[in-house]
């Protein structure tokens, strides 16, 4: 079986998204669980990269970090006001069709 994506949730992601993914068997780490509240975007990205986790965010600053060619395990971005159901379905689609290797240094937009 192919290796599966593991997610890291930026601190502003609604908890309902995390719960929805976990109910579907997805490995998710939140920033509070990682003791990363109030960390900088660079620190969040570094932690996610060190743990080979794709970061999910609604903060477009992460898109700027990608544009600066920062190494990362992958970024999934959804704009503010994206409905929770749409985020969960989009993250599940990424989880089901892409591998961690395919996500490396790649951005997916929901």
N, CA, C and O atoms as CSV, one atom per row, in Angstrom:
chain,resi,resn,atom,element,x,y,z
A,1,UNK,N,N,0.849,-1.193,0.000
A,1,UNK,CA,C,0.000,0.000,0.000
A,1,UNK,C,C,0.887,1.246,0.000
A,1,UNK,O,O,1.886,1.309,0.716
A,2,UNK,N,N,0.515,2.219,-0.799
A,2,UNK,CA,C,1.286,3.455,-0.895
A,2,UNK,C,C,1.212,4.234,0.411
A,2,UNK,O,O,0.223,4.171,1.141
A,3,UNK,N,N,2.276,4.965,0.681
A,3,UNK,CA,C,2.294,5.828,1.862
A,3,UNK,C,C,1.219,6.900,1.709
A,3,UNK,O,O,0.974,7.390,0.606
A,4,UNK,N,N,0.584,7.260,2.813
A,4,UNK,CA,C,-0.505,8.224,2.790
A,4,UNK,C,C,-0.045,9.583,3.316
A,4,UNK,O,O,0.884,9.687,4.117
A,5,UNK,N,N,-0.719,10.601,2.843
A,5,UNK,CA,C,-0.483,11.965,3.317
A,5,UNK,C,C,-0.910,12.068,4.784
A,5,UNK,O,O,-1.926,11.509,5.195
A,6,UNK,N,N,-0.115,12.788,5.546
A,6,UNK,CA,C,-0.465,13.169,6.916
A,6,UNK,C,C,-0.550,14.693,6.923
A,6,UNK,O,O,0.289,15.370,6.328
A,7,UNK,N,N,-1.554,15.222,7.590
A,7,UNK,CA,C,-1.777,16.668,7.584
A,7,UNK,C,C,-1.324,17.329,8.879
A,7,UNK,O,O,-1.332,16.731,9.955
A,8,UNK,N,N,-0.927,18.593,8.724
A,8,UNK,CA,C,-0.686,19.494,9.851
A,8,UNK,C,C,-1.605,20.693,9.640
A,8,UNK,O,O,-1.568,21.325,8.584
A,9,UNK,N,N,-2.432,21.008,10.641
A,9,UNK,CA,C,-3.396,22.097,10.528
A,9,UNK,C,C,-2.841,23.389,11.101
A,9,UNK,O,O,-2.465,23.457,12.271
A,10,UNK,N,N,-2.795,24.402,10.265
A,10,UNK,CA,C,-2.438,25.738,10.725
A,10,UNK,C,C,-3.397,26.132,11.850
A,10,UNK,O,O,-4.506,25.604,11.932
A,11,UNK,N,N,-2.982,27.039,12.698
A,11,UNK,CA,C,-3.745,27.307,13.913
A,11,UNK,C,C,-5.121,27.914,13.699
A,11,UNK,O,O,-5.936,27.905,14.621
A,12,UNK,N,N,-5.404,28.436,12.530
A,12,UNK,CA,C,-6.703,29.076,12.303
A,12,UNK,C,C,-7.704,28.174,11.577
A,12,UNK,O,O,-8.805,28.618,11.251
A,13,UNK,N,N,-7.343,26.936,11.324
A,13,UNK,CA,C,-8.253,26.006,10.657
A,13,UNK,C,C,-9.351,25.597,11.648
A,13,UNK,O,O,-9.052,25.238,12.787
A,14,UNK,N,N,-10.606,25.649,11.225
A,14,UNK,CA,C,-11.694,25.252,12.135
A,14,UNK,C,C,-11.530,23.807,12.619
A,14,UNK,O,O,-11.148,22.922,11.854
A,15,UNK,N,N,-11.823,23.590,13.895
A,15,UNK,CA,C,-11.684,22.246,14.459
A,15,UNK,C,C,-12.621,21.243,13.779
A,15,UNK,O,O,-12.337,20.045,13.777
A,16,UNK,N,N,-13.714,21.706,13.212
A,16,UNK,CA,C,-14.630,20.803,12.516
A,16,UNK,C,C,-13.950,20.134,11.321
A,16,UNK,O,O,-14.289,19.002,10.976
A,17,UNK,N,N,-13.006,20.809,10.694
A,17,UNK,CA,C,-12.267,20.219,9.575
A,17,UNK,C,C,-11.408,19.066,10.090
A,17,UNK,O,O,-11.394,17.985,9.501
A,18,UNK,N,N,-10.699,19.297,11.180
A,18,UNK,CA,C,-9.870,18.256,11.773
A,18,UNK,C,C,-10.722,17.060,12.183
A,18,UNK,O,O,-10.361,15.916,11.903
A,19,UNK,N,N,-11.837,17.311,12.836
A,19,UNK,CA,C,-12.728,16.220,13.261
A,19,UNK,C,C,-13.240,15.432,12.061
A,19,UNK,O,O,-13.300,14.203,12.101
A,20,UNK,N,N,-13.607,16.130,11.004
A,20,UNK,CA,C,-14.102,15.463,9.804
A,20,UNK,C,C,-13.065,14.546,9.179
A,20,UNK,O,O,-13.389,13.446,8.732
A,21,UNK,N,N,-11.825,14.997,9.147
A,21,UNK,CA,C,-10.761,14.164,8.589
A,21,UNK,C,C,-10.461,12.969,9.483
A,21,UNK,O,O,-10.285,11.852,8.998
A,22,UNK,N,N,-10.405,13.205,10.773
A,22,UNK,CA,C,-10.118,12.106,11.703
A,22,UNK,C,C,-11.208,11.048,11.665
A,22,UNK,O,O,-10.912,9.858,11.770
A,23,UNK,N,N,-12.461,11.454,11.517
A,23,UNK,CA,C,-13.550,10.480,11.405
A,23,UNK,C,C,-13.381,9.596,10.175
A,23,UNK,O,O,-13.909,8.485,10.120
A,24,UNK,N,N,-12.650,10.092,9.202
A,24,UNK,CA,C,-12.409,9.338,7.973
A,24,UNK,C,C,-11.060,8.603,7.997
A,24,UNK,O,O,-10.628,8.051,6.986
A,25,UNK,N,N,-10.407,8.604,9.159
A,25,UNK,CA,C,-9.187,7.826,9.334
A,25,UNK,C,C,-7.896,8.517,8.925
A,25,UNK,O,O,-6.864,7.861,8.788
A,26,UNK,N,N,-7.936,9.830,8.728
A,26,UNK,CA,C,-6.759,10.571,8.292
A,26,UNK,C,C,-5.919,10.982,9.508
A,26,UNK,O,O,-6.463,11.405,10.528
A,27,UNK,N,N,-4.606,10.857,9.394
A,27,UNK,CA,C,-3.677,11.270,10.439
A,27,UNK,C,C,-3.530,12.792,10.376
A,27,UNK,O,O,-3.042,13.335,9.384
A,28,UNK,N,N,-3.956,13.473,11.440
A,28,UNK,CA,C,-3.940,14.934,11.487
A,28,UNK,C,C,-3.304,15.387,12.793
A,28,UNK,O,O,-3.606,14.854,13.860
A,29,UNK,N,N,-2.424,16.370,12.700
A,29,UNK,CA,C,-1.829,17.023,13.858
A,29,UNK,C,C,-2.219,18.493,13.799
A,29,UNK,O,O,-2.063,19.139,12.762
A,30,UNK,N,N,-2.725,19.023,14.908
A,30,UNK,CA,C,-3.088,20.446,14.945
A,30,UNK,C,C,-1.969,21.241,15.601
A,30,UNK,O,O,-1.141,20.693,16.328
A,31,UNK,N,N,-1.960,22.512,15.338
A,31,UNK,CA,C,-0.925,23.354,15.941
A,31,UNK,C,C,-1.023,23.386,17.470
A,31,UNK,O,O,0.024,23.397,18.119
A,32,UNK,N,N,-2.215,23.401,18.091
A,32,UNK,CA,C,-2.238,23.326,19.556
A,32,UNK,C,C,-1.649,22.004,20.081
A,32,UNK,O,O,-0.942,21.997,21.089
A,33,UNK,N,N,-1.940,20.895,19.399
A,33,UNK,CA,C,-1.391,19.605,19.814
A,33,UNK,C,C,0.131,19.586,19.723
A,33,UNK,O,O,0.804,18.912,20.502
A,34,UNK,N,N,0.661,20.334,18.763
A,34,UNK,CA,C,2.108,20.409,18.570
A,34,UNK,C,C,2.738,21.511,19.419
A,34,UNK,O,O,3.938,21.767,19.319
A,35,UNK,N,N,1.927,22.164,20.257
A,35,UNK,CA,C,2.393,23.268,21.089
A,35,UNK,C,C,2.997,24.393,20.235
A,35,UNK,O,O,4.061,24.929,20.545
A,36,UNK,N,N,2.292,24.730,19.158
A,36,UNK,CA,C,2.788,25.721,18.204
A,36,UNK,C,C,1.886,26.948,18.088
A,36,UNK,O,O,1.978,27.687,17.108
A,37,UNK,N,N,1.020,27.175,19.071
A,37,UNK,CA,C,0.193,28.385,19.019
A,37,UNK,C,C,1.095,29.614,19.055
A,37,UNK,O,O,2.059,29.677,19.817
A,38,UNK,N,N,0.766,30.560,18.237
A,38,UNK,CA,C,1.505,31.820,18.117
A,38,UNK,C,C,2.890,31.663,17.497
A,38,UNK,O,O,3.708,32.580,17.572
A,39,UNK,N,N,3.161,30.517,16.888
A,39,UNK,CA,C,4.427,30.343,16.174
A,39,UNK,C,C,4.366,31.138,14.867
A,39,UNK,O,O,3.284,31.461,14.379
A,40,UNK,N,N,5.520,31.443,14.317
A,40,UNK,CA,C,5.558,32.142,13.032
A,40,UNK,C,C,5.182,31.168,11.914
A,40,UNK,O,O,5.220,29.951,12.092
A,41,UNK,N,N,4.825,31.725,10.776
A,41,UNK,CA,C,4.509,30.873,9.630
A,41,UNK,C,C,5.702,30.002,9.251
A,41,UNK,O,O,5.536,28.834,8.899
A,42,UNK,N,N,6.897,30.567,9.324
A,42,UNK,CA,C,8.104,29.802,9.013
A,42,UNK,C,C,8.275,28.622,9.980
A,42,UNK,O,O,8.683,27.535,9.573
A,43,UNK,N,N,7.961,28.844,11.252
A,43,UNK,CA,C,8.072,27.769,12.246
A,43,UNK,C,C,7.037,26.671,11.989
A,43,UNK,O,O,7.340,25.486,12.126
A,44,UNK,N,N,5.825,27.063,11.620
A,44,UNK,CA,C,4.804,26.073,11.274
A,44,UNK,C,C,5.260,25.242,10.065
A,44,UNK,O,O,5.159,24.016,10.063
A,45,UNK,N,N,5.759,25.935,9.051
A,45,UNK,CA,C,6.195,25.237,7.848
A,45,UNK,C,C,7.365,24.303,8.149
A,45,UNK,O,O,7.419,23.191,7.624
A,46,UNK,N,N,8.288,24.737,8.978
A,46,UNK,CA,C,9.437,23.907,9.338
A,46,UNK,C,C,8.995,22.652,10.096
A,46,UNK,O,O,9.466,21.553,9.805
A,47,UNK,N,N,8.087,22.816,11.069
A,47,UNK,CA,C,7.596,21.659,11.811
A,47,UNK,C,C,6.911,20.671,10.876
A,47,UNK,O,O,7.188,19.472,10.923
A,48,UNK,N,N,6.020,21.170,10.029
A,48,UNK,CA,C,5.314,20.293,9.102
A,48,UNK,C,C,6.305,19.578,8.183
A,48,UNK,O,O,6.150,18.387,7.913
A,49,UNK,N,N,7.300,20.282,7.712
A,49,UNK,CA,C,8.306,19.685,6.830
A,49,UNK,C,C,9.123,18.641,7.578
A,49,UNK,O,O,9.347,17.543,7.068
A,50,UNK,N,N,9.566,18.976,8.780
A,50,UNK,CA,C,10.358,18.031,9.587
A,50,UNK,C,C,9.591,16.753,9.875
A,50,UNK,O,O,10.187,15.681,9.976
A,51,UNK,N,N,8.273,16.857,10.008
A,51,UNK,CA,C,7.448,15.685,10.297
A,51,UNK,C,C,6.808,15.087,9.042
A,51,UNK,O,O,5.957,14.203,9.135
A,52,UNK,N,N,7.221,15.572,7.875
A,52,UNK,CA,C,6.696,15.092,6.584
A,52,UNK,C,C,5.165,15.183,6.547
A,52,UNK,O,O,4.484,14.243,6.137
A,53,UNK,N,N,4.650,16.318,6.978
A,53,UNK,CA,C,3.212,16.559,6.973
A,53,UNK,C,C,2.875,17.679,5.989
A,53,UNK,O,O,3.580,18.685,5.904
A,54,UNK,N,N,1.799,17.485,5.259
A,54,UNK,CA,C,1.281,18.518,4.371
A,54,UNK,C,C,0.529,19.517,5.240
A,54,UNK,O,O,-0.350,19.141,6.016
A,55,UNK,N,N,0.877,20.783,5.107
A,55,UNK,CA,C,0.208,21.800,5.914
A,55,UNK,C,C,-1.066,22.249,5.209
A,55,UNK,O,O,-1.072,22.494,4.003
A,56,UNK,N,N,-2.144,22.350,5.982
A,56,UNK,CA,C,-3.387,22.909,5.471
A,56,UNK,C,C,-3.582,24.263,6.120
A,56,UNK,O,O,-3.488,24.398,7.340
A,57,UNK,N,N,-3.853,25.261,5.303
A,57,UNK,CA,C,-3.933,26.629,5.798
A,57,UNK,C,C,-4.954,27.435,5.003
A,57,UNK,O,O,-5.308,27.099,3.872
A,58,UNK,N,N,-5.409,28.501,5.634
A,58,UNK,CA,C,-6.224,29.512,4.969
A,58,UNK,C,C,-5.491,30.852,4.990
A,58,UNK,O,O,-6.088,31.904,4.762
A,59,UNK,N,N,-4.212,30.798,5.263
A,59,UNK,CA,C,-3.344,31.975,5.376
A,59,UNK,C,C,-2.484,32.062,4.113
A,59,UNK,O,O,-1.624,31.212,3.883
A,60,UNK,N,N,-2.719,33.085,3.302
A,60,UNK,CA,C,-1.979,33.173,2.039
A,60,UNK,C,C,-0.499,33.513,2.215
A,60,UNK,O,O,0.248,33.518,1.237
A,61,UNK,N,N,-0.065,33.795,3.437
A,61,UNK,CA,C,1.377,33.986,3.673
A,61,UNK,C,C,2.153,32.717,3.328
A,61,UNK,O,O,3.317,32.794,2.933
A,62,UNK,N,N,1.526,31.559,3.473
A,62,UNK,CA,C,2.199,30.309,3.121
A,62,UNK,C,C,2.431,30.203,1.614
A,62,UNK,O,O,3.377,29.549,1.175
A,63,UNK,N,N,1.584,30.835,0.835
A,63,UNK,CA,C,1.792,30.859,-0.612
A,63,UNK,C,C,3.018,31.703,-0.949
A,63,UNK,O,O,3.753,31.391,-1.886
A,64,UNK,N,N,3.234,32.759,-0.192
A,64,UNK,CA,C,4.436,33.579,-0.397
A,64,UNK,C,C,5.694,32.798,-0.016
A,64,UNK,O,O,6.720,32.905,-0.688
A,65,UNK,N,N,5.616,32.013,1.062
A,65,UNK,CA,C,6.774,31.184,1.440
A,65,UNK,C,C,7.088,30.177,0.341
A,65,UNK,O,O,8.255,29.927,0.039
A,66,UNK,N,N,6.050,29.601,-0.257
A,66,UNK,CA,C,6.279,28.685,-1.379
A,66,UNK,C,C,6.919,29.426,-2.550
A,66,UNK,O,O,7.830,28.898,-3.189
A,67,UNK,N,N,6.458,30.631,-2.836
A,67,UNK,CA,C,7.007,31.414,-3.945
A,67,UNK,C,C,8.477,31.761,-3.720
A,67,UNK,O,O,9.217,32.002,-4.673
A,68,UNK,N,N,8.895,31.784,-2.451
A,68,UNK,CA,C,10.307,32.038,-2.123
A,68,UNK,C,C,11.141,30.759,-2.218
A,68,UNK,O,O,12.316,30.745,-1.851
A,69,UNK,N,N,10.527,29.700,-2.708
A,69,UNK,CA,C,11.206,28.403,-2.890
A,69,UNK,C,C,11.617,27.762,-1.567
A,69,UNK,O,O,12.637,27.076,-1.496
A,70,UNK,N,N,10.824,27.985,-0.522
A,70,UNK,CA,C,11.067,27.309,0.755
A,70,UNK,C,C,10.716,25.835,0.593
A,70,UNK,O,O,9.678,25.497,0.023
A,71,UNK,N,N,11.569,24.975,1.088
A,71,UNK,CA,C,11.292,23.538,1.061
A,71,UNK,C,C,10.108,23.238,1.975
A,71,UNK,O,O,10.004,23.790,3.071
A,72,UNK,N,N,9.215,22.357,1.515
A,72,UNK,CA,C,8.095,21.942,2.355
A,72,UNK,C,C,7.559,20.591,1.886
A,72,UNK,O,O,7.843,20.135,0.779
A,73,UNK,N,N,6.781,19.971,2.760
A,73,UNK,CA,C,6.206,18.659,2.459
A,73,UNK,C,C,4.902,18.791,1.675
A,73,UNK,O,O,4.280,17.786,1.330
A,74,UNK,N,N,4.494,20.006,1.397
A,74,UNK,CA,C,3.268,20.257,0.646
A,74,UNK,C,C,2.395,21.249,1.384
A,74,UNK,O,O,2.408,21.319,2.613
A,75,UNK,N,N,1.641,22.008,0.622
A,75,UNK,CA,C,0.714,22.995,1.173
A,75,UNK,C,C,-0.627,22.805,0.470
A,75,UNK,O,O,-0.689,22.720,-0.756
A,76,UNK,N,N,-1.695,22.739,1.254
A,76,UNK,CA,C,-3.049,22.812,0.711
A,76,UNK,C,C,-3.635,24.109,1.240
A,76,UNK,O,O,-3.634,24.359,2.445
A,77,UNK,N,N,-4.133,24.928,0.331
A,77,UNK,CA,C,-4.641,26.252,0.680
A,77,UNK,C,C,-6.119,26.366,0.307
A,77,UNK,O,O,-6.537,25.964,-0.779
A,78,UNK,N,N,-6.889,26.917,1.227
A,78,UNK,CA,C,-8.290,27.261,0.960
A,78,UNK,C,C,-8.499,28.704,1.385
A,78,UNK,O,O,-8.057,29.094,2.466
A,79,UNK,N,N,-9.155,29.497,0.570
A,79,UNK,CA,C,-9.417,30.887,0.951
A,79,UNK,C,C,-10.317,30.969,2.188
A,79,UNK,O,O,-11.047,30.031,2.505
A,80,UNK,N,N,-10.247,32.099,2.868
A,80,UNK,CA,C,-11.153,32.373,3.980
A,80,UNK,C,C,-12.587,32.244,3.459
A,80,UNK,O,O,-12.844,32.471,2.277
A,81,UNK,N,N,-13.497,31.886,4.327
A,81,UNK,CA,C,-14.923,31.735,4.011
A,81,UNK,C,C,-15.246,30.490,3.189
A,81,UNK,O,O,-16.379,30.329,2.736
A,82,UNK,N,N,-14.255,29.598,2.989
A,82,UNK,CA,C,-14.542,28.332,2.319
A,82,UNK,C,C,-15.376,27.478,3.275
A,82,UNK,O,O,-14.997,27.321,4.436
A,83,UNK,N,N,-16.497,26.924,2.819
A,83,UNK,CA,C,-17.331,26.105,3.706
A,83,UNK,C,C,-16.570,24.881,4.237
A,83,UNK,O,O,-15.733,24.306,3.542
A,84,UNK,N,N,-16.874,24.503,5.463
A,84,UNK,CA,C,-16.185,23.379,6.110
A,84,UNK,C,C,-16.327,22.104,5.288
A,84,UNK,O,O,-15.344,21.390,5.084
A,85,UNK,N,N,-17.519,21.811,4.819
A,85,UNK,CA,C,-17.718,20.599,4.020
A,85,UNK,C,C,-16.851,20.584,2.775
A,85,UNK,O,O,-16.325,19.538,2.396
A,86,UNK,N,N,-16.699,21.732,2.139
A,86,UNK,CA,C,-15.852,21.835,0.951
A,86,UNK,C,C,-14.392,21.562,1.316
A,86,UNK,O,O,-13.678,20.886,0.575
A,87,UNK,N,N,-13.953,22.088,2.459
A,87,UNK,CA,C,-12.571,21.852,2.879
A,87,UNK,C,C,-12.340,20.370,3.155
A,87,UNK,O,O,-11.340,19.805,2.711
A,88,UNK,N,N,-13.253,19.740,3.882
A,88,UNK,CA,C,-13.082,18.316,4.201
A,88,UNK,C,C,-13.071,17.491,2.920
A,88,UNK,O,O,-12.202,16.635,2.753
A,89,UNK,N,N,-14.009,17.728,2.018
A,89,UNK,CA,C,-14.047,16.972,0.754
A,89,UNK,C,C,-12.780,17.202,-0.070
A,89,UNK,O,O,-12.234,16.258,-0.641
A,90,UNK,N,N,-12.313,18.441,-0.134
A,90,UNK,CA,C,-11.104,18.738,-0.895
A,90,UNK,C,C,-9.870,18.083,-0.301
A,90,UNK,O,O,-9.036,17.539,-1.026
A,91,UNK,N,N,-9.755,18.135,1.020
A,91,UNK,CA,C,-8.612,17.498,1.681
A,91,UNK,C,C,-8.664,15.983,1.517
A,91,UNK,O,O,-7.624,15.342,1.371
A,92,UNK,N,N,-9.851,15.410,1.538
A,92,UNK,CA,C,-9.981,13.971,1.315
A,92,UNK,C,C,-9.596,13.604,-0.112
A,92,UNK,O,O,-8.974,12.566,-0.335
A,93,UNK,N,N,-9.951,14.430,-1.065
A,93,UNK,CA,C,-9.570,14.161,-2.454
A,93,UNK,C,C,-8.051,14.168,-2.591
A,93,UNK,O,O,-7.480,13.270,-3.209
A,94,UNK,N,N,-7.397,15.170,-2.022
A,94,UNK,CA,C,-5.931,15.228,-2.046
A,94,UNK,C,C,-5.367,13.972,-1.393
A,94,UNK,O,O,-4.445,13.354,-1.924
A,95,UNK,N,N,-5.913,13.597,-0.253
A,95,UNK,CA,C,-5.463,12.421,0.496
A,95,UNK,C,C,-5.607,11.138,-0.330
A,95,UNK,O,O,-4.747,10.259,-0.278
A,96,UNK,N,N,-6.688,11.039,-1.084
A,96,UNK,CA,C,-6.978,9.822,-1.839
A,96,UNK,C,C,-6.212,9.703,-3.152
A,96,UNK,O,O,-5.972,8.592,-3.624
A,97,UNK,N,N,-5.825,10.830,-3.751
A,97,UNK,CA,C,-5.222,10.728,-5.080
A,97,UNK,C,C,-3.741,11.085,-5.146
A,97,UNK,O,O,-3.073,10.733,-6.118
A,98,UNK,N,N,-3.212,11.773,-4.139
A,98,UNK,CA,C,-1.806,12.175,-4.183
A,98,UNK,C,C,-1.012,11.476,-3.083
A,98,UNK,O,O,-1.548,11.132,-2.030
A,99,UNK,N,N,0.262,11.279,-3.349
A,99,UNK,CA,C,1.152,10.679,-2.360
A,99,UNK,C,C,1.980,11.776,-1.699
A,99,UNK,O,O,2.042,12.898,-2.202
A,100,UNK,N,N,2.614,11.455,-0.577
A,100,UNK,CA,C,3.504,12.448,0.038
A,100,UNK,C,C,4.597,12.920,-0.925
A,100,UNK,O,O,4.949,14.099,-0.927
A,101,UNK,N,N,5.135,12.010,-1.742
A,101,UNK,CA,C,6.168,12.421,-2.710
A,101,UNK,C,C,5.615,13.403,-3.737
A,101,UNK,O,O,6.302,14.348,-4.124
A,102,UNK,N,N,4.391,13.187,-4.176
A,102,UNK,CA,C,3.784,14.099,-5.154
A,102,UNK,C,C,3.472,15.467,-4.548
A,102,UNK,O,O,3.431,16.468,-5.264
A,103,UNK,N,N,3.257,15.511,-3.255
A,103,UNK,CA,C,2.941,16.783,-2.594
A,103,UNK,C,C,4.192,17.589,-2.246
A,103,UNK,O,O,4.098,18.797,-2.028
A,104,UNK,N,N,5.346,16.955,-2.192
A,104,UNK,CA,C,6.567,17.651,-1.788
A,104,UNK,C,C,6.797,18.889,-2.665
A,104,UNK,O,O,6.882,18.791,-3.889
A,105,UNK,N,N,6.897,20.057,-2.012
A,105,UNK,CA,C,7.114,21.352,-2.667
A,105,UNK,C,C,6.011,21.702,-3.680
A,105,UNK,O,O,6.249,22.404,-4.663
A,106,UNK,N,N,4.823,21.204,-3.416
A,106,UNK,CA,C,3.672,21.416,-4.299
A,106,UNK,C,C,2.560,22.103,-3.502
A,106,UNK,O,O,2.417,21.878,-2.300
A,107,UNK,N,N,1.781,22.938,-4.179
A,107,UNK,CA,C,0.636,23.610,-3.567
A,107,UNK,C,C,-0.629,23.149,-4.277
A,107,UNK,O,O,-0.703,23.148,-5.506
A,108,UNK,N,N,-1.615,22.760,-3.490
A,108,UNK,CA,C,-2.951,22.436,-4.003
A,108,UNK,C,C,-3.908,23.502,-3.487
A,108,UNK,O,O,-3.849,23.881,-2.318
A,109,UNK,N,N,-4.782,23.979,-4.350
A,109,UNK,CA,C,-5.766,24.994,-3.989
A,109,UNK,C,C,-7.147,24.354,-3.909
A,109,UNK,O,O,-7.553,23.636,-4.823
A,110,UNK,N,N,-7.863,24.607,-2.831
A,110,UNK,CA,C,-9.248,24.106,-2.716
A,110,UNK,C,C,-10.214,25.194,-3.133
A,110,UNK,O,O,-11.427,24.984,-3.111
